Amino acid sequence: MILASLELLREQWIRAKYERQEFIYPEKQEPYSAGYREGFLWKRGRDNGQFLSRKFVLTEREGALKYFNRNDAKEPKAVMKIEHLNATFQPAKIGHPHGLQVTYLKDNSTRNIFIYHEDGKEIVDWFNALRAARFHYLQVAFPGASDADLVPKLSRNYLKEGYMEKTGPKQTEGFRKRWFTMDDRRLMYFKDPLDAFARGEVFIGSKESGYTVLHGFPPSTQGHHWPHGITIVTPDRKFLFACETESDQREWVAAFQKAVDRPMLPQEYAGEGGGRPAAWTGSQFPAAVTAPDPVPLQWRHTSSINPSECGQRPTDTGLTVADGGDLWMGGCSVLMPPGPTCSSGQPGRCQVGPEPLGPCASLEPQGRQPRP
C-alpha cells in the first residue's frame, strides 16, 4: 500500500517536472492551497459495489468535502468534515492503480468511501488538495505548532491490514474470518475490505493501562481454522485472533505491541472510554499541542476540594476557551498548555462556582461523557 502510493506520487512528480515543466513555469502548478476544488470522481456504491461518477466539492470555507449523487442536486449526499478526514492510496484494495480511500466520521462511527480517477494527475491533485485543507485547518486549530509538527498529521497510512479470524466475547462462538485494519490504536474489523462501515472496533491501549499482547491462544480454545493465535488482554476482556501463517502472526503482534509499548496521551482516553475514536484526536502531538475535542473529558478530582463539580463544560466553569472552532478542554493546562486562565485571571487554576478546583495537575482523566 505504502509503496504503491509512493510510486504514484513519484510518477506525478516526475511528470510535473519534466513533462508539464511546472518547476520552470509556476503558473502551471496546481493551486492546491486555493481553498476550493470541484470535479468528478468514480465512487464505489455502498450497497451495490458499482463505481459511478459523482460530483465532489472541497471547500475550506465550510471545512468540508462533499459529494452529490446528481449533477443538479442542491443538497450533498454526504458531508465529510476536514477535521476528521483522512485519505490514503489503496490501489490493490480498490482494484485500480489510482484508487483512493477516504475515511471520515459519521454519527461517531468510521465511514469509508472508495474513489478513483482514470487520470493519475487528477487523483494526486485531489490527494494534495485534501492534505492542504487539513494543513490549513491544523494551523488554525494549533497556532503554537510548527509546520514540522503538523505535516505528519495531514494524512496517514494504516499500520497493518489483512485477514484474521476472530471469536466473540464469550469465546464459545466459532471463529469467523474478517478483514482487519489497524489505525493508530484502533483495530477495526470488516466482513469485506470494501465495506463502508466497520463491524466493530477494538481499542489497543498501553501496558501501563493494563493491555498485553500474547502469542497463541488460552488453553482449550477451539473453533479456529487457522493455527497461529494472538491474544490481546485488556482491562475488560480477552480478544482472540487467528492468523493463517506464522509471518502474518509476527506482523500483527508487532503492530499490536507497538501500540501497547507507547504510553497513552490524555486525549487517547477517548477511544478507551468508548467516545470518539482516538485516532481523530491528534494523538502523538507534542506536549504543547492538543487536538480539538468536541467530547469533553470527565475528570476525577484527586484532592479534597469540591470534587462534585468536576467534568463540567469549560464555558460553565469560567475557563477561557481558545478561539476558532469547537475546542473543548477537559481540565486546564493538562490538555492545553500553557493553559487557560480562570475567571480570576490566575493561570493554572479552575474556578467552578464559589470554590476553586485547585491546581490543574490534580485533575485526571476518567472516561468520557457524551456531549450535552
N, C-alpha and C positions, 0 to 999 in steps of 0.2 A: 504493500500500500504506500509506504513512505517513498520507496524507490520509484514507483510509478508516478507519483505526484512530482517528485524532483525531476524526473525525465521530461514530463510535460512542461514544467516551468522552465527548465533548461532549454528546451527546444524553442519556446516562445521568446526567451531572452536572446538566443542566437538570431532568430528571425528579426526581432526588433532592432538588433544592432547592425546586421549585415544586409538583410533583405528590405526592411522598411526604413532603415537608416534613421531611427528615432534618436540615436545618440548625437547625430550630426545636426538634425533638424528637430529641435524640441517641440515645435508646433505640431509635429506628427504624433507626439506622445499622447496616450490615452489619459484624459483628466480624471484619474481615479478619485482625487480628493474634491471633486466638484460638488459632492453632496447629493447628487441625484443621478439615477440611471434607470433607463426603461428599455425593455426589449422582450423578445420571445425565447423561451427555453422549452425543451421537451421535458415534461414532468410525468413521473410514474403515478398512475392512479392507485389510490389506497386499496380499493376493493377488487378491481378487475386486473390490475397489474399492467395495463396498457400505458404506453407513453404517448401523451397528447401535448400539442403545442399550447402553451399557456403564457399569458402576458404577466411579466414581473416588473415591479416598480420598487426601487430602493430610494428612500427619501430620508436624509439625515434630519430634516426639519421635523418630521414626525417620529424619528427614531425607529424606523421600521422597514422591513422588507415585506412586500405584499404581492399576492398573485391573484389573478382573476380567471374565472372559468370561461368567460366570454369576452370578446373584444369590446363589446358595448356595455359590459356590466358596470354599474355605478358603484357597487359595493364589492370589496375584495372577498375572495373565498377564505383567505387566511391572512392574518397579520402577525408577523414574526418580529418581536422586539429585538433591536440590535443588542440591547443589554444582555440578552440570554441566548444569543445566536452563535453557532459555530459552523464552520464549513471545512470539509476535508475531502480530498480527491479519493474516489473509490471505483476505479475503472473495472477491477476484477469483479467486485460485488454487483455493480450495476450492469456489467456486460458491455461497456462502451469505453473507448480509450479516453474520452473526455467527461467521464461520469463524476458528478459532484454530489456528496451527501450533505444536506443542510439540516442541522438539529436545532430545535428551539423548545421552549416550554409552552405547553398548552394545558390549562387547568392544573398547573403544578405537576404535570407529567411530561416526560421527554417525548417529543414528536419528531419523527424523521420524515424528510421528503427527499426524493432522489431525482436529480435533474441532469441533463447533458445538453450540449450543443454540438452540431457537426463541425463547427469551426473551432479549432483549438484556441485561437486568439480570443474569441468571444468568451469562452468559458473561463479562461485565465483572467480576462478583463473583469468578469463578474467576481471572481475569487478575490482579486486585488481590490475591487471596489468595496466588497464586504469587509475586508481587512482594514481599509482606510476608514470606513464608517465606524468600525469598532475602535480604531485608534483615536478618532476624534471624541467618541463617547468616553473612553477611558481617560483622556486628557482632562475632560470636564469633571468626571467623577473623582479623579485623584490628582488634583492640581499639584500636589507635592511630589509626585512620582516622576522619575526621569524616563526618557524615551527607552533606555535600556531595560528598565523595569517593565514597561508596558508592551513592548514588541512581542515578547514570548506569549502574551495573553491574547493576541489578536485572533489566533486560531490554534487548534491543537489536533494532533493525531491520537488515535486511541492507543493505549498501552499494549493491548492484546485483543485479538478477536479469533473466534473459531468455535467449533462444536465441542460440547461436553455432554455428558448425561447428568441429570440431577434427580433427586428424590424429594419428597415433601417433608414438612416439619416433623411428622411422627416417625419418619424413616422406615415406615412399613409399606408405603406405596412403592410401586415399581419405578425404576429409573426411566426417565424419558430424555430423548435426545433433543437438545436445544442449542440455538446459536447464542453465544455469549460475547459481550462487548465490555471491556474494562476501560472505563473513562474516569481517570483520576482515582477516586475512592469508590466509585460506583460500579458494581458488577451488574449489568443489565442482561436479561435473557429474553430471547425471542423464539417463536416457533419457526420463523423463516428469517434469513438475513435481511430481507427487504420489507419486513413488517414496519408499519408506521409507528406502532406503539410497542413498548416492552411488555412482556407478560408479568414481569416483576423485577425488582432490584434488590441487591444485597449491598449494604454499606460495609466497607472494609476499613475499620478504624486502626488505631495504633496499638502496639503491645502494651503501652502504658495504660490504655483504656480496656485491656482485657482481651485483645484479639490475638489469635495464634493460628499459624498455618502449619499443617502436618501432612506428611506423606502417608498415603494409604487410608484405609477405612477403619472404623472401630470394629472390634471383634463381632463376629456373627452377622455382619452386614450381608444382605442378599439382594438379588433382583437386578444387579448391574450387568450389562452386556460387555462393557469394556473393562479391562482388568486393572488399569492404573488409577488408583484412587487419590483424592485430595480431600482433607477435612479442614474446614475453617471453623475455628472455635470463637464464638462471640459471647458477650456477657449474657445473652438471652438463650442461645441455642447453638447447635452444630449444623453446618451446611456440608452436605456430602456431594462430591462431584466425581465422575469417572471419565478418564481420558482414553482414547483409542490406542495411543502409542506412548512409550516412555519419554520420547522427546517432547511431545505435547505436554505431558505432566510436568517436566522440568521447566518448560517455558511459562506455564500457568503459575506454578509455585513461585518462580522468580518474580512474576508480575505482582502476585499477592504479597510476597514478602517485602517487596519494595515499598508498598503502601503501609504495611504493618510496621516496618522499621522507621518510618518517617513520623515524627511527633505530630499530633493534630494541632491545628491552629484554632483559636476560639471560634472563628466563623464556620469551621468544618463540623461543629457540633450540630449544625442544621441538618446535615444528612443523617447523622446518627439518631437524632430525635424524630425522624420521620417528616421533617419540614422540607423546605426547598432543597433540592439536590446540591450538595456542597460544591460540585464542580462549577456551578454558576456563581459562586460567591467570591470568586477571585482567590481561591486558595493558593498558598505559596507566594503571595505578595510579600514584599519586605515588611518589616515590623511597623514601619511608619505609614503603611498604605493598607487600607481595608476596603473591600468591595462593598458597593451599595447593597443593602439588605432589607427588603420590604417586609420581612418576617422578624419581629422583634424577639430578642432572646428573653427568656425568663431567667431572672437572676436569683441566686440563693445568697442571702446575706450572711457573712461569716462572723460578724461582730454582734454586739448586743443592742445596737441602735436601730430601732424602728424596722425590724425585719419584714413586717407585713406589707410594707409599701414597695417592695422590690418587684421588678417586672412591669412597671407602668410604662406607658408610652413616653418618650423623651419630651414631647410637646406638653405633656401633663405634669412634668417634673421640674420645669424651669430650665431644662438643658437647652443649650444653643445647638440647633441642628444645622449642618452645613447647607449652603445654598446650592441650587442647581440640580434638582431631581428628587427622587423619592428615597432619600437617605434616612435610614433609621439606625440609631446606635443603641446597643444593648447595655450600656453602662459606662459612660465616661471614657477616660483616656485609655482604658484597657483595649478598646477596639478602634479608637480614632485619635492616635497621637497627633499633636501634643495634647489633645483633649479639649473638650468644650468647657465653657465656664458656666457656673451655676448662676442663678438669678442674683446671687450676692456678689458675683464678679470674681469669685475665688476659683482659680483653675484647679481641677483635680478633686473637686468635692461636688456632691449631688444634693440638691435640695428637694425634698418631697414633703409638701405640706409644711407644717410648722417645725419639723425636725430634720436635721441633715442625715444622710445615709453614711456619712463618713468618707474616708479616702476611697478612691475608685478601686484601689488594689484589694479591697475587702469584698469586692463583688466577684462571683464566679459563675460561669455559665452552667445552667441546668436545664437542658432540653429546649423546647420551643413552644410558643403559644401561637395559635392561628391569629391572623390579622383580625382586629375587631371589626 
